[in-house]
C-alpha cells in the first residue's frame, strides 16, 4: 500500500497511522447487491490526511458498502461546460490544485487502473462528451478517495461540473443512475459549507463554529431528511447563513448530481458523517 512517494511519509504522520490501522478483506459488489447508493461527501483538502477521526469515518463508510467496480466522481474543483470527462488512462498525473501546504502533499500519488470501460459507458449515456486526455483527478477526487480506498485498485473517472443550475444537475445525475446498477459508485464531492473567506483565527485554531455554518448545515440536514428537493434547490434565497456559507456555490451543487442519481430523489437520505472542521460543516450522506 505504501509505494513510491507515499513511502516517504513520516511514520508518525496521521495518514501513516491510518493506513496501519486498517486491513482485512473488502467484499466486492455483485449484481445480487442491487444498485450501489449515490453519495455526497465533504472532501476536505490535504489537511484531511491529518484528521484521524475524519479519515476513520470516511474509510468506515467505504467499508460499509460493497467494493465498487468503478467510481465516477463529480468534484467542485472542475467546473467545465459542456460536461467533460478526465483521462481514463492508468496512472494519469494528479492535479495538485491547492497551495501553501507541506511538500509531502505534492508528492502523493493515487495511481488507479484504467477507467476506459467506465468512460465508454459514460459516453454512451451522455452522448458527445469531450475527454481531456491529460487531465487527472483533482484534490476533490483523489484526496477523499485515497482515504476511503487507499489501495488505489478501483478505476476512477472524473466528470466535470458543467453548471450551477440545480435542475440541470439533477437531470445529469438521473442520466447517470443506471451506472449504479453496474456496481459504479456515483459521487458528488463538495463541502456542506465552504465560507473560507469568512473564517477567523478562532475557527482555524480552535474549531469554533460560526452561526452561518451551523445554521446552513441544520437547514440542509432538515431538508435532506424530508426529501425536500425544491427547498434545497432554492438554497441561495432560503437557506440561513447565505451567502457566507457558500460565497460561491460549486461546493454545494454536486449534491444535486447525487440526488439526481438516486432511485428516488425525494426520499430521505442517510447521513453518514456530520460535525465540523475549522468551522465548516463536513456533512456527507448516501441515498437510500
C-alpha positions as CSV (number, residue, x, y, z in Angstrom):
1,X,0.0,0.0,0.0
2,X,2.9,2.3,0.7
3,X,4.8,2.6,-2.5
4,X,6.8,5.3,-4.3
5,X,6.4,8.8,-2.8
6,X,3.9,7.6,-0.1
7,X,6.7,5.5,1.4
8,X,8.4,8.8,2.2
9,X,5.6,10.0,4.5
10,X,6.9,10.0,8.1
11,X,5.9,7.1,10.2
12,X,4.4,9.4,12.8
13,X,2.1,11.1,10.3
14,X,-1.6,10.6,10.9
15,X,-2.1,9.2,7.4
16,X,0.5,6.5,8.0
17,X,-1.2,5.6,11.3
18,X,-4.5,5.5,9.5
19,X,-3.1,3.0,7.0
20,X,-1.6,0.9,9.7
21,X,-4.9,0.6,11.5
22,X,-7.0,-0.7,8.6
23,X,-7.0,-4.0,6.9
24,X,-9.0,-7.1,6.2
25,X,-10.9,-8.1,3.1
26,X,-13.5,-5.9,1.4
27,X,-16.3,-7.8,-0.3
28,X,-16.7,-6.8,-4.0
29,X,-20.1,-5.7,-5.3
30,X,-22.1,-8.3,-7.2
31,X,-25.4,-7.8,-9.1
32,X,-27.2,-9.6,-6.2
33,X,-26.4,-6.5,-4.0
34,X,-28.6,-4.3,-6.2
35,X,-27.7,-0.7,-7.1
36,X,-25.0,1.0,-5.1
37,X,-26.1,4.2,-3.4
38,X,-25.1,7.6,-4.8
39,X,-23.2,9.6,-2.3
40,X,-22.3,13.2,-1.5
41,X,-19.2,13.8,0.5
42,X,-17.4,16.8,2.0
43,X,-14.0,16.2,0.7
44,X,-11.6,18.4,2.8
45,X,-8.2,19.2,1.4
46,X,-4.6,17.9,2.3
47,X,-5.3,18.6,6.0
48,X,-7.8,15.7,5.8
49,X,-4.7,13.4,5.9
50,X,-4.1,14.9,9.4
51,X,-7.6,14.3,10.8
52,X,-7.6,10.8,12.3
53,X,-11.3,10.8,13.2
54,X,-12.5,12.1,9.9
55,X,-10.3,9.5,8.0
56,X,-11.8,6.8,10.1
57,X,-15.3,8.0,9.3
58,X,-14.6,8.1,5.6
59,X,-12.9,4.7,5.4
60,X,-15.5,3.1,7.6
61,X,-18.2,4.4,5.2
62,X,-16.4,2.9,2.3
63,X,-16.1,-0.4,4.0
64,X,-19.8,-0.4,4.9
65,X,-20.6,-0.6,1.2
66,X,-19.6,-3.4,-1.2
67,X,-16.3,-2.6,-3.0
68,X,-17.4,-0.8,-6.2
69,X,-16.4,-2.0,-9.7
70,X,-15.6,1.6,-10.6
71,X,-16.1,5.2,-9.3
72,X,-17.5,8.2,-11.2
73,X,-16.9,11.4,-9.2
74,X,-18.0,15.0,-9.8
75,X,-15.8,17.5,-7.9
76,X,-16.4,21.1,-7.0
77,X,-12.9,21.8,-8.4
78,X,-13.6,21.1,-12.0
79,X,-16.2,23.5,-13.4
80,X,-16.3,23.0,-17.2
81,X,-19.1,23.2,-19.7
82,X,-20.2,21.4,-21.7
83,X,-19.7,18.3,-19.5
84,X,-16.4,16.5,-19.9
85,X,-14.6,13.6,-18.5
86,X,-11.0,13.2,-17.3
87,X,-8.3,10.9,-18.7
88,X,-9.1,7.2,-18.4
89,X,-5.5,6.1,-18.7
90,X,-4.0,4.3,-15.7
91,X,-1.7,6.4,-13.5
92,X,-2.6,9.8,-15.1
93,X,-0.8,12.6,-13.3
94,X,-2.9,14.1,-10.4
95,X,-4.0,17.7,-10.2
96,X,-2.4,19.4,-7.2
97,X,-4.8,22.3,-7.1
98,X,-4.0,23.7,-3.7
99,X,-1.3,25.9,-2.2
100,X,0.5,26.6,1.0
101,X,0.7,23.0,2.3
102,X,3.6,20.7,3.3
103,X,5.7,19.5,0.3
104,X,4.7,15.8,1.0
105,X,1.2,16.5,-0.2
106,X,2.5,17.5,-3.7
107,X,4.4,14.2,-3.9
108,X,1.4,12.0,-3.0
109,X,0.2,9.6,-5.7
110,X,-3.1,7.9,-6.4
111,X,-2.4,5.7,-9.4
112,X,-5.7,4.0,-10.2
113,X,-6.2,1.5,-13.0
114,X,-7.5,2.3,-16.4
115,X,-11.2,3.5,-16.4
116,X,-11.6,3.1,-20.1
117,X,-14.6,0.8,-19.7
118,X,-16.4,3.3,-17.4
119,X,-15.5,6.1,-19.9
120,X,-17.2,4.2,-22.6
121,X,-20.4,3.7,-20.5
122,X,-20.5,7.4,-19.7
123,X,-20.1,8.4,-23.3
124,X,-23.0,6.1,-24.3
125,X,-25.2,7.7,-21.6
126,X,-24.3,11.3,-22.2
127,X,-23.6,11.4,-25.9
128,X,-20.8,13.5,-27.3
129,X,-18.6,14.1,-24.2
130,X,-15.2,15.6,-24.6
131,X,-12.4,13.7,-22.9
132,X,-9.4,15.6,-21.6
133,X,-6.6,13.1,-22.3
134,X,-4.1,14.8,-20.0
135,X,-6.3,15.7,-17.0
136,X,-6.1,13.6,-13.9
137,X,-8.1,13.7,-10.7
138,X,-8.1,16.9,-8.7
139,X,-8.0,17.1,-5.0
140,X,-11.8,17.0,-4.6
141,X,-11.5,13.5,-6.0
142,X,-8.2,11.9,-5.1
143,X,-7.9,13.3,-1.5
144,X,-11.0,11.6,-0.1
145,X,-10.7,8.5,-2.3
146,X,-7.1,8.0,-1.1
147,X,-8.5,7.8,2.4
148,X,-11.6,5.7,1.5
149,X,-9.9,3.3,-0.9
150,X,-6.2,3.6,-0.2
151,X,-5.3,0.5,-2.3
152,X,-5.9,2.6,-5.5
153,X,-7.1,-0.5,-7.2
154,X,-10.6,0.7,-8.4
155,X,-10.9,2.5,-11.7
156,X,-11.9,6.2,-11.1
157,X,-13.2,8.7,-13.7
158,X,-13.9,12.3,-13.0
159,X,-16.9,14.2,-14.6
160,X,-16.8,18.0,-14.8
161,X,-19.4,20.1,-13.1
162,X,-21.0,21.8,-16.1
163,X,-23.4,24.3,-14.4
164,X,-24.6,25.6,-11.1
165,X,-28.3,25.1,-12.1
166,X,-29.8,22.5,-9.7
167,X,-32.4,21.3,-12.2
168,X,-29.8,20.6,-14.9
169,X,-27.5,18.9,-12.4
170,X,-30.4,16.7,-11.2
171,X,-31.1,15.8,-14.8
172,X,-27.4,14.9,-15.3
173,X,-27.5,12.7,-12.2
174,X,-30.6,10.9,-13.5
175,X,-28.8,10.1,-16.7
176,X,-26.0,8.5,-14.7
177,X,-28.4,6.5,-12.5
178,X,-28.0,3.2,-14.5
179,X,-24.3,3.1,-13.6
180,X,-25.3,2.2,-10.0
181,X,-26.9,-1.0,-11.2
182,X,-23.5,-2.0,-12.7
183,X,-21.6,-1.5,-9.5
184,X,-20.4,2.0,-10.1
185,X,-20.3,4.4,-7.2
186,X,-21.6,7.8,-8.2
187,X,-20.0,10.5,-6.1
188,X,-20.7,14.2,-5.7
189,X,-17.8,15.8,-4.0
190,X,-18.1,19.2,-2.4
191,X,-18.3,20.6,1.2
192,X,-21.6,21.2,3.0
193,X,-20.4,24.7,4.0
194,X,-17.4,26.4,2.4
195,X,-17.2,30.0,3.6
196,X,-13.4,30.1,3.6
197,X,-13.1,33.9,3.2
198,X,-15.1,34.3,6.4
199,X,-13.1,32.0,8.7
200,X,-11.4,33.6,11.7
201,X,-8.3,32.6,13.6
202,X,-10.5,31.1,16.3
203,X,-12.1,28.9,13.7
204,X,-8.8,27.7,12.2
205,X,-7.1,27.2,15.5
206,X,-9.9,26.3,18.0
207,X,-12.5,24.9,15.7
208,X,-15.1,27.5,16.6
209,X,-18.3,27.1,14.5
210,X,-19.8,30.3,13.1
211,X,-23.6,30.7,13.1
212,X,-23.7,30.9,9.4
213,X,-22.2,27.4,9.1
214,X,-24.2,25.7,11.8
215,X,-27.4,27.3,10.6
216,X,-26.9,26.3,7.0
217,X,-25.9,22.8,8.0
218,X,-29.0,22.4,10.2
219,X,-31.3,23.7,7.4
220,X,-29.7,21.3,4.8
221,X,-30.0,18.4,7.2
222,X,-33.7,19.0,7.7
223,X,-34.4,19.4,4.0
224,X,-32.4,16.2,3.2
225,X,-34.3,14.3,5.9
226,X,-37.6,15.4,4.5
227,X,-36.5,14.8,0.8
228,X,-37.4,18.4,0.1
229,X,-35.5,18.9,-3.2
230,X,-37.4,22.1,-4.0
231,X,-36.2,23.6,-0.8
232,X,-32.6,22.6,-1.4
233,X,-32.7,23.9,-5.0
234,X,-33.7,27.3,-3.6
235,X,-30.7,27.4,-1.2
236,X,-29.5,30.8,-2.4
237,X,-32.7,32.5,-1.3
238,X,-34.0,30.3,1.5
239,X,-31.0,28.9,3.4
240,X,-29.9,30.7,6.5
241,X,-26.2,31.6,6.5
242,X,-26.1,32.6,2.9
243,X,-24.0,33.9,1.2
244,X,-21.4,33.3,3.9
245,X,-21.9,29.5,3.9
246,X,-21.3,29.5,0.1
247,X,-19.9,32.7,-1.3
248,X,-19.5,30.6,-4.4
249,X,-21.8,27.6,-4.9
250,X,-19.6,24.9,-6.5
251,X,-19.1,23.0,-3.2
252,X,-22.8,22.6,-2.6
253,X,-24.1,22.0,-6.2
254,X,-22.5,18.5,-6.6
255,X,-25.2,17.4,-4.1
256,X,-27.8,17.7,-6.9
257,X,-25.9,15.2,-9.1
258,X,-26.1,12.8,-6.2
259,X,-29.8,13.4,-5.7
260,X,-30.5,13.1,-9.4
261,X,-28.7,9.7,-9.5
262,X,-30.8,8.4,-6.5
263,X,-33.6,5.9,-7.0
264,X,-36.0,8.4,-5.5
265,X,-34.5,12.0,-5.2
266,X,-37.3,12.9,-2.7
267,X,-36.6,10.0,-0.3
268,X,-34.8,10.9,2.9
269,X,-31.1,10.3,2.8
270,X,-28.8,8.6,5.3
271,X,-26.3,10.9,6.9
272,X,-23.0,9.1,7.2
273,X,-20.7,11.9,8.5
274,X,-21.6,15.1,10.3
275,X,-19.8,17.6,12.5
276,X,-17.4,20.4,11.7
277,X,-13.8,21.1,10.9
278,X,-12.3,24.6,11.1
279,X,-15.9,25.8,11.4
280,X,-17.1,24.2,8.2
281,X,-19.8,21.5,8.1
282,X,-18.5,18.2,6.8
283,X,-21.9,16.6,6.5
284,X,-21.9,13.7,4.0
285,X,-24.7,11.3,3.0
286,X,-25.8,8.4,0.8
287,X,-29.1,7.9,-0.9
288,X,-31.3,5.0,0.2
